[in-house]
Amino acid sequence: MTKFVELLIQGVSLGFIYALIALGFVVIYRATEVVNFAHGSLLLLGGYVVAVNSQRFGFALALVFGIGAAAVAALIIEVVLVRKLRGRDANSLAILTIGVDIILLTELTRRIGSQVLSTDAPWGSNLYKIAGFTVPQSRVAAIVVAIVLLAAFFAASKYTSWGVATRAAAEDSEAAALMGIRLGRVSTMSWVIAGVLAAVAAVFLVSFPTPGLTNTTGLIAFRAFPAAILGGLDSTTGALVGGIVVGLAETMTSGYEDKLPFLGGGFGSVMPYIVMIAVLLWRPSGLFGTKDIARV
């Protein structure tokens, strides 16, 4: 029972981290209908900048640098590439982000090499012992920070002019443009927010019990992609629910892997994609996604 509760807490905390990453996918897709496959590289960039600056400037300032680097990189992608090709086929833009991902990932891999970098986060490898259960402080911090950021995002989406404009653009971009909404500004802000979320998620993704940041961290982040898909690519609520579902599925499978020897080792990393496929077979638009209706 103790193991189950500890895995449950760790699964939920990992789910919140995945929710932050998945929300980055969703925010960009709602604003531009582009699936940003460079999101993993933005996450790796943010985490890398935090790691290389934390010892010199301290964690707090390094985190600001990391968030700024990911946000600026996302802004450059939107302004230089996506904005120039606005109106083109969404699949072409998605392929373009794959090219950007390869370029960023290649450079970051060259810089990181075989190193395992630490962000020197203040919680380190400390543990909380509550009612007989042991939980890493990093996971508790991840839950708290993720809840604050998600609550701030949902409030901004509902009450700010950017949020109203984003919802209008997601509903009908042509009608929104005719009503005077600047789609370019909506798109730019969405990409910046996605970069910020990616950098914050990176810090928790590479914290204890994870050994640290490596050149494969960006690929690990793509386990959050099934969270965005199964929740619905156009649903912010779906990103949250999908993240928690995927986090629990991965953690529980890895935790009880010794009792399921027929699955083989490392099956926990595959489980998010199995859950995604199972949900899509039942509901192709995702749990909270909008169904496409075509009149014949």
C-alpha positions as CSV (number, residue, x, y, z in Angstrom):
1,M,0.0,0.0,0.0
2,T,2.9,2.4,0.8
3,K,4.5,1.7,-2.5
4,F,1.2,2.4,-4.3
5,V,0.6,5.7,-2.6
6,E,4.2,6.9,-3.3
7,L,3.9,5.9,-6.9
8,L,0.5,7.7,-7.1
9,I,2.0,10.9,-5.8
10,Q,5.0,10.6,-8.1
11,G,2.7,9.8,-11.0
12,V,0.6,12.9,-10.4
13,S,3.6,15.1,-10.0
14,L,5.1,13.8,-13.2
15,G,1.7,14.3,-14.8
16,F,1.7,18.0,-13.9
17,I,5.1,18.3,-15.5
18,Y,3.8,16.6,-18.6
19,A,0.7,18.9,-18.5
20,L,3.0,22.0,-18.7
21,I,4.7,20.6,-21.7
22,A,1.5,19.4,-23.3
23,L,0.0,22.9,-22.7
24,G,2.8,24.3,-24.8
25,F,1.7,22.1,-27.7
26,V,-2.0,23.1,-27.2
27,V,-1.4,26.8,-26.9
28,I,0.5,27.0,-30.2
29,Y,-2.0,24.7,-32.0
30,R,-5.0,26.7,-30.9
31,A,-3.4,29.9,-32.1
32,T,-1.9,28.7,-35.4
33,E,-3.1,25.2,-36.0
34,V,0.5,24.1,-36.2
35,V,1.9,21.1,-34.3
36,N,5.2,22.4,-33.0
37,F,7.6,19.5,-33.2
38,A,10.5,21.8,-32.0
39,H,8.9,21.9,-28.5
40,G,11.3,19.3,-27.2
41,S,14.3,21.3,-28.3
42,L,12.9,24.5,-26.7
43,L,12.6,22.5,-23.5
44,L,16.2,21.2,-23.8
45,L,17.5,24.7,-24.6
46,G,15.8,26.2,-21.5
47,G,17.1,23.4,-19.2
48,Y,20.6,23.7,-20.7
49,V,20.8,27.4,-20.1
50,V,19.7,26.9,-16.5
51,A,22.3,24.2,-15.9
52,V,25.3,26.0,-17.4
53,N,24.5,29.2,-15.5
54,S,23.3,27.9,-12.1
55,Q,26.7,27.6,-10.4
56,R,27.9,31.0,-11.6
57,F,24.8,33.1,-11.0
58,G,22.7,30.9,-8.7
59,F,19.6,28.9,-9.5
60,A,17.0,31.8,-9.4
61,L,18.9,34.0,-11.9
62,A,19.8,31.0,-14.1
63,L,16.1,30.0,-14.2
64,V,15.3,33.5,-15.5
65,F,18.0,33.1,-18.2
66,G,16.6,29.7,-19.1
67,I,13.1,30.9,-19.4
68,G,14.2,33.9,-21.4
69,A,16.3,31.8,-23.8
70,A,13.4,29.4,-24.5
71,A,11.0,32.3,-24.9
72,V,13.3,34.2,-27.3
73,A,14.0,31.0,-29.3
74,A,10.2,30.4,-29.6
75,L,9.7,34.1,-30.6
76,I,12.4,33.8,-33.4
77,I,10.8,30.6,-34.8
78,E,7.4,32.4,-34.9
79,V,8.6,35.7,-36.4
80,V,11.2,34.4,-38.8
81,L,9.5,31.2,-40.0
82,V,5.9,30.7,-39.0
83,R,4.7,34.2,-39.6
84,K,6.3,34.3,-43.1
85,L,4.5,31.2,-44.1
86,R,1.1,32.0,-42.4
87,G,-1.7,30.7,-44.5
88,R,0.2,27.8,-45.9
89,D,-0.7,24.2,-45.4
90,A,-0.5,23.3,-41.7
91,N,1.4,20.1,-42.5
92,S,4.1,22.0,-44.2
93,L,4.5,24.2,-41.2
94,A,4.7,21.2,-38.9
95,I,7.5,19.7,-41.1
96,L,9.2,23.1,-40.9
97,T,9.3,22.8,-37.1
98,I,10.8,19.3,-37.5
99,G,13.7,20.9,-39.4
100,V,14.1,23.5,-36.6
101,D,14.1,20.8,-34.0
102,I,16.9,18.9,-35.8
103,I,19.0,22.1,-36.0
104,L,18.5,23.0,-32.4
105,L,18.9,19.4,-31.1
106,T,22.1,18.9,-33.1
107,E,23.7,22.1,-31.7
108,L,22.6,21.3,-28.1
109,T,23.7,17.7,-28.4
110,R,27.2,18.9,-29.5
111,R,27.4,21.3,-26.6
112,I,26.2,18.8,-23.9
113,G,28.0,15.8,-25.3
114,S,28.0,12.9,-22.9
115,Q,27.7,15.2,-19.8
116,V,25.0,14.9,-17.2
117,L,24.3,18.5,-16.1
118,S,22.6,19.6,-12.9
119,T,20.4,22.6,-12.5
120,D,21.4,22.9,-8.8
121,A,17.8,23.3,-7.9
122,P,17.3,24.2,-4.2
123,W,15.4,21.0,-3.4
124,G,18.2,18.8,-4.5
125,S,17.7,15.2,-3.6
126,N,15.8,16.0,-0.3
127,L,12.8,13.9,0.6
128,Y,9.6,14.6,2.5
129,K,8.3,11.9,4.9
130,I,4.6,12.4,5.4
131,A,2.5,9.8,7.3
132,G,5.0,7.1,6.5
133,F,5.3,7.9,2.8
134,T,8.5,9.2,1.2
135,V,8.2,11.7,-1.6
136,P,11.0,13.7,-3.3
137,Q,10.8,17.5,-2.5
138,S,11.3,18.1,-6.3
139,R,8.0,16.3,-7.0
140,V,6.1,18.3,-4.4
141,A,7.6,21.5,-5.8
142,A,6.6,20.4,-9.3
143,I,3.0,20.0,-8.2
144,V,2.8,23.4,-6.5
145,V,4.5,25.3,-9.3
146,A,2.5,23.6,-12.0
147,I,-0.8,24.3,-10.2
148,V,0.2,28.0,-9.9
149,L,1.2,28.3,-13.5
150,L,-1.8,26.4,-14.8
151,A,-4.2,28.5,-12.7
152,A,-2.5,31.7,-13.9
153,F,-2.8,30.5,-17.5
154,F,-6.5,29.6,-17.2
155,A,-7.2,32.9,-15.5
156,A,-5.3,34.8,-18.3
157,S,-7.1,32.8,-20.9
158,K,-10.5,33.7,-19.5
159,Y,-10.1,37.3,-18.3
160,T,-7.4,39.0,-20.4
161,S,-7.7,40.4,-23.9
162,W,-5.1,38.0,-25.2
163,G,-7.1,35.1,-23.8
164,V,-10.3,36.3,-25.4
165,A,-8.5,36.8,-28.7
166,T,-6.9,33.4,-28.6
167,R,-10.3,31.7,-28.0
168,A,-11.8,33.7,-30.8
169,A,-9.0,32.7,-33.2
170,A,-9.3,29.1,-32.2
171,E,-13.0,29.2,-32.9
172,D,-12.8,30.9,-36.3
173,S,-9.6,32.6,-37.3
174,E,-11.1,34.3,-40.4
175,A,-14.0,35.8,-38.4
176,A,-11.7,36.9,-35.6
177,A,-9.5,38.7,-38.1
178,L,-12.5,40.4,-39.6
179,M,-13.5,41.6,-36.1
180,G,-10.2,43.3,-35.7
181,I,-8.2,40.7,-33.8
182,R,-4.5,40.7,-34.6
183,L,-3.8,37.1,-35.3
184,G,-0.1,37.8,-35.5
185,R,0.0,39.1,-32.0
186,V,-2.0,36.2,-30.7
187,S,0.4,33.8,-32.4
188,T,3.5,35.5,-31.1
189,M,2.3,35.5,-27.5
190,S,1.3,31.9,-27.7
191,W,4.7,30.8,-28.9
192,V,6.4,32.8,-26.1
193,I,4.1,31.3,-23.5
194,A,4.9,27.8,-24.9
195,G,8.7,28.6,-24.5
196,V,8.2,29.7,-20.9
197,L,6.3,26.6,-20.0
198,A,8.9,24.4,-21.7
199,A,11.8,25.9,-19.7
200,V,10.0,25.6,-16.4
201,A,9.0,22.0,-17.1
202,A,12.6,21.2,-18.0
203,V,13.8,22.2,-14.5
204,F,11.5,19.7,-12.9
205,L,11.9,17.0,-15.6
206,V,15.7,16.8,-14.9
207,S,15.5,17.1,-11.1
208,F,15.8,14.2,-8.6
209,P,15.0,11.3,-9.0
210,T,16.1,12.0,-12.6
211,P,19.9,12.0,-12.7
212,G,20.1,15.3,-14.6
213,L,20.0,17.0,-18.0
214,T,21.4,15.0,-20.9
215,N,21.4,15.3,-24.6
216,T,18.3,13.0,-24.7
217,T,16.2,15.1,-22.4
218,G,14.4,16.8,-25.3
219,L,13.3,13.3,-26.5
220,I,12.1,12.3,-23.1
221,A,9.9,15.4,-23.1
222,F,8.0,14.0,-26.1
223,R,6.3,11.5,-23.8
224,A,4.1,14.5,-23.1
225,F,3.0,14.6,-26.7
226,P,0.6,11.7,-26.1
227,A,-0.9,13.8,-23.2
228,A,-1.7,16.6,-25.6
229,I,-3.1,14.2,-28.2
230,L,-5.3,12.1,-25.9
231,G,-6.6,15.2,-24.1
232,G,-7.3,17.0,-27.4
233,L,-4.9,19.2,-29.3
234,D,-7.3,22.2,-29.1
235,S,-8.2,21.8,-25.4
236,T,-6.3,23.4,-22.6
237,T,-8.2,21.3,-20.1
238,G,-7.4,18.2,-22.0
239,A,-3.6,19.0,-21.6
240,L,-4.0,19.0,-17.9
241,V,-6.1,15.8,-17.7
242,G,-4.0,14.1,-20.4
243,G,-0.7,15.0,-18.6
244,I,-2.0,13.4,-15.3
245,V,-3.3,10.3,-17.1
246,V,0.0,9.8,-18.9
247,G,2.1,10.5,-15.8
248,L,0.2,8.0,-13.8
249,A,0.3,5.3,-16.5
250,E,4.0,5.7,-17.0
251,T,4.9,5.7,-13.2
252,M,2.6,2.9,-12.3
253,T,3.8,0.7,-15.1
254,S,7.5,1.4,-14.2
255,G,6.8,0.9,-10.5
256,Y,5.2,-2.5,-10.9
257,E,7.4,-3.7,-13.8
258,D,8.9,-6.4,-11.7
259,K,5.5,-8.0,-11.3
260,L,4.9,-7.9,-15.1
261,P,8.0,-9.6,-16.5
262,F,6.2,-10.6,-19.7
263,L,6.2,-6.9,-20.7
264,G,9.9,-6.6,-20.7
265,G,12.2,-3.9,-19.3
266,G,11.5,-0.2,-19.9
267,F,7.9,-0.8,-20.8
268,G,6.9,2.3,-18.7
269,S,8.3,4.6,-21.4
270,V,6.1,3.0,-24.0
271,M,2.9,3.1,-21.9
272,P,2.0,6.8,-22.7
273,Y,1.8,5.9,-26.4
274,I,-0.3,2.8,-25.7
275,V,-2.7,4.9,-23.7
276,M,-2.8,7.5,-26.5
277,I,-3.7,4.9,-29.1
278,A,-6.3,3.3,-26.9
279,V,-8.0,6.7,-26.3
280,L,-7.8,7.6,-30.0
281,L,-9.4,4.4,-31.1
282,W,-12.4,5.2,-28.9
283,R,-12.4,9.0,-29.4
284,P,-10.3,10.2,-32.4
285,S,-10.5,13.9,-31.4
286,G,-9.2,13.2,-27.9
287,L,-11.0,13.3,-24.5
288,F,-11.8,17.0,-24.7
289,G,-11.0,17.8,-28.3
290,T,-13.5,19.4,-30.7
291,K,-15.0,16.9,-33.2
292,D,-14.6,17.9,-36.8
293,I,-18.0,18.1,-38.5
294,A,-18.2,18.1,-42.2
295,R,-21.4,18.6,-44.3
296,V,-21.6,16.3,-47.3
